[in-house]
Amino acid sequence: MPHIYLFHGENSYTSSQKIKHWQKEFTRKYSHETLEIIDGNNINLSEFITNIGALPLFSEKRLIIIKDFLEEADAEDQKKIAESLDSSAEECIIVFYETKPADKRTSLYKKISQIGEVTEFNPPHPATISKWIFDEAQKRKINISFANANYLGQFCGSDLWSLNNELEKLKTHANGREITQQMIEDISISSLSSSIFKLTDAIAQKNQKQSLKIFSILCESGEELMGIFFMIVRHFRILLQVQDLISKGEKTFNIGKKLQQHPFVIQKTAEQSRNFNSQKLEKIHNDLLEIDHNFKTGLIKTYATDNRELMLAIEKLIINCCQPA
């Protein structure tokens, strides 16, 4: 069996669950003392190369998880790591964990694919979402019919982070009762997804006060700030894609198939895209990606109990978006 792995892809929810499972099982079987998680942006290359070549002292195995190294590291650093993998100890399990699709042209990707195992986590197809919701609900002992699992999927899309949050909210609200269509409408449809649409509408109208108010309500709703942020990024990305495809003469049904989104979502997004010109949408999307980059590289710092820097960055973006042209 290989001892070097790469997990990557757009489906960061499933890959994160896989990583959690590996951590749990490794700790249960071996020891938490030989489990190490490294931020790919802050890795000490010489120390890492030494560690992967050494035998673990207090356990049969060592598990090292390196997060987002392929995304953050330059070509030279990736080459050094790639060359060091040949001399890594078999007792050292090395997992490169990327929260986005990895560049398959890099020397490190090619090396891992040659001597290790690469797993790409792709987004689930919309046709499988209802089954995913239903199966996940059964695991969590949430009482929901397949029909209502399908209803939830129609409105919440195929983002598994969002669906995970919605299932937890519905479970808490139902408190053992069967999840009904009315509960879904009251708790899920009227919450995050709907609020993101309202926020986007307010930004399109340059209504700064309303935009900030909606964002504040979202932050106070109990949703994770990063979850809210990624939903905003995702929504503007889909807006850009829908607007581009409409300009090329594509019909709503075909757009839904191409983007793997429910027709209901595409219809609402198509209506909303008319409120923005392409340059404005492109700028907002690029500004959101800059915030994402600054967060991942540590320029925007967040802690378990303090997300103020990220919140401020999003609020500044909203204010800038609402400025007169």
N, C-alpha and C positions, 0 to 999 in steps of 0.2 A: 504493500500500500504506500502511496505517496505521503510525504510529510510536509509538503509545501502546497498551499492552496491560494486561489484568488476567487473572491466573491465580488461580483460587480453587477451593475445594471440599473435600469430605471426603477425597478420595483424594490425600493429601499426598505419598505415595510417587511417583506418576506425575508430579505437578506438580514435585516436586524434581528428578526426572530430566530433565524438560524444561528447567528452569532451568540445570542443569549442562551440558546440551547447548548451550544458547544461549551460555553463558559460554565454553565451549570453542571453538565455531565463531567467535564474535566475536573472541576472542583470536587465533585462527589467521588470520582474514581481515584484522583491523585491528590493534589493539594492546591489551595489558593495561593500558596507562597511561591509556586513556580508558574503562576499565570501573570502575564504582563500585557498591558494594553498601551500602545504607543500612538501618539498623535503624529501623523505623517508629516505635519508641518514643523514639528519640533524634535525630530529624530536626531540622535547623535550617531552618525554613521559608523565611526570606528568602534564605539561601544556595542552597537547592534551587531556588527560583523563578528566581533569577538564572542559575544553571547551565543550567537547561533551555531558557532563552531565548538562550544564547550558543552560537556555533559552536565546535566542538572545534578546538584549536590544532594538535595533532600527528597528527591522523588524520581520515579522511573522516567517521567516525561516532563517537558517544559512546553507551555503554550504561549506563543507570542502573537498578538493581534496588532497589526499596523493599519491604522485607519487613514484612508485617503492619501496614501503616499504617492500612488501613480498620478493622481490629479495635481498634487502640490509640488512634487520634486522635479528638478530640472533633468535634462537628458543625461548629464554627466553623473549625477548622484544615482539615477536609476541604473546606469551601466555598472557602477561600482557594486551596487546591491546584487544585480543580476550575476556578476562574476563571482560573488561570494557564496551564492547559493549552492554551488557544486561541492563546497567543503563544509556545508552545514551538517550538524549531527542529526542522525535519524531520530534520536530521542527528543529532538526539538521540533515541535509542530509549529509551522509558520503560516499564519493566515493574513494575506493582504485583503483588507476589507474596504471596498470602494462604494460610496453611496451614490455614484453615478456610473454610467457606462465607461469602461476603461478604453484607452486608446490602444488598439490592437497592433499598431505599428511600432510601439516602443520595444526596446531591447528587453526590458523587464517582463513585459507581457509575453513576449515570444519565449523567453527563458522558462517562465512558469508553465506555459503550455507544453513545453518540451519535457520537463522533468517532474512537473507536478500535476495539479488538477485545477481546471478553470470552470467555474459555474457562473453563468449569466442569468440574472433574475429579471425576467421580462415582465412588463405590466400584464395583468390578467385581461383576457379578452372580455368585452362587455357581456357576451353570451354566457360566460361562466360566473359572473358576479353573483347572481341570485343563489347559485349552489354554494359559493364561497360563504355568503352571508348566513345561509341556512346551516351549513356544516359548522361554521364558527359559533353560531348561536347554540347549537347542540353541545359543543365542547364546554361552553360557559354556562350551561343549564339555563339558557334563555328560551322562554316558551314563545315561539313565533312560527306561523305557518309558512310553507314555501311561497304561497301567494303574496303574503305580506313581506317576505324577504325580497321578493321580486319588486314589490312596490317601493321598498326602501332603496333598492339599487337603481331604480329608474330616476330617482330624484337626487341621489347622492353621488352618482357616477361610479368610476372604477378606482378611485384613490383609496387604497387600503388603510392609510393612516386616518383619513376622514371617517371611513366606515367603521374602523375600530372604535373611534371616539363615539360615534353615534350608537353603536351597540351597547357601549358601557352606559351612556346616558339613558337609553331606553330600558336597560336592565334595572338601573337604579329607580327610574320612574315607575316601572311596572311592579317592582317589588314582589316577584313571583307570579304575577298575573300574566295572562297571554297578551302579547303585543298586538294591538289592534291598528287598523289603518288610521284611525283618529289620533292615536298616540304618535304615530309616525309623522302625521301632519303637524301636530302640536309641538312635538319635541325636536324633530329632525329637520323637516322641510322648512319650517319657519325660523330655523336657527342659523347655523353657519353658512350654508350654501346661499340661502336667501339673503343673509346679511352682506355677503360678499358682492352679490348682484346690486344690492342697495348702495353699498359703498362705491362701487364702480359708477353707478348712475350719478351719484352726488359729485364724484370727481369730474365726470363728463360735463356736468352743469357748472363746474367751477364753484360749487357751494362748499367753501372751506369749513364753515361752522358745522354743517350737517355731516360732512365727511369725517371730521374729527370726532363728532358725537357718536356716529355709527362705529368707528374704530374703537372708541372708549368702551362702548357697550359690549363689543366683541371681546375685548380684553377682560372685562368683568364677568363674562359669561361662564368662566370656568375652563374654557378651552386653553390649551397650551399655546403660548405666544408663537412658538416656532410653527405649530400646526396652522395657526391663522396666517402667518407670513407665507408659508409654502402654498396655502390655498390661494392667496392673493397672486403670488407669482404664477401659479398654474392657470388661474383664471385669465390673466393678461396674456399668457402664452397662447391659450386657446383662442382668445379674442383676435390676436394677430393672425393665427393660422386660418381662422374662419373668414376674417376679412380678406385675406389673400386669396383663398379659394373662391369666395364669392366674386371677387374681381376677375377671376379666370372663367367665370360662368358656371361654376359647379352648383348643383342643386343641393338643398338641405339634406336630403336622404343620403346622397353620395358623400357629402362632407362628414356626416355622422359615421359612415363606414370607414372612411379614410382615417379619421381621427380616433376611431374606436370610442365614440361617445354616444350616449343615448340621444335619439332625435329630439326629445323634449329639451335637453340641455343645449343642443345645437340651435334649435329654434330661438330660444331666449337669448343666446349669445349672438346670433346673427342680427337680431333686432337691436341689441345693445351696441354692436360694432359700428352701426351707422352713426353713433354719436361721437365717434373719434375719427380724425384723419390718420392716415397710416404713419406719418412722421411722429405724431403725438403718441400713438400706441407704442411705436418702436422705442421712443425715448423713455417712456414709463417702464417698459420691460427691461431696458438696459440699466436703468437706475435701480430697479429691483435686483437685478443680477449683481450689481456692484455691492449692494447691501449684503447679499448672500455671500459674495467673495470676502468682504470685510469681516463678516461673522466667522467664516470658516478659517480665516488666516489670523484671527485673534485681534484684528484692529477694532472690532466691536466685541466687547467682552460681556458674557452672560454667566450668571451663576444660578444655582438651584433656587435661591430666594431673591434674586435681583436680575431682572431683565430690562432695567431702565435704559441702558445704552441702545439696545435693539429697538425698544419702543420709541425712543427719541428719534432714531434714524428713520423709522417708518412714518412717524408724525411729520418730520421735516419733508419727506418725499411727498406726502399728501398735500402739505402746504404749498410746495413748489408746483405740484400738478394743478393746483387751483388758482395759481396766479394768472392774471389777465395776459393774453398773448402779446 
